[in-house]
Amino acid sequence: MRALNSPRPAQVRFDPDRPGCPGQVDGEAVESLRESWLVEDRWWTARPLRRRYWELVGVRGRNVVVFHDLCSGRWFVQAG
């Protein structure tokens, strides 16, 4: 049994024409950016949470949410 909406590792590449926005997620090009936000939580604990999220639309019309874990440097897709 696993939790719903568990993040999974992702391959993210940046497009030089769109600085600061992922240009490709797991091999699919990004058509547009819907939203981006920063989450900082548990800063008072030994394991703080710092993530930059992007809600994107792929070229096939699929919505995808990815985040960059700013503590570990790793990328994840927030699965539905």
Buried (B, 14 or more C-beta within 10 A) or exposed (E): EEEEEEBEEBEBEEEEEEEEBBBBBBEEBBEEBEEBEEEEEEEEEEEEEBBBBBBBBBEEEEEBBBBBBBEEEEBBBBEE
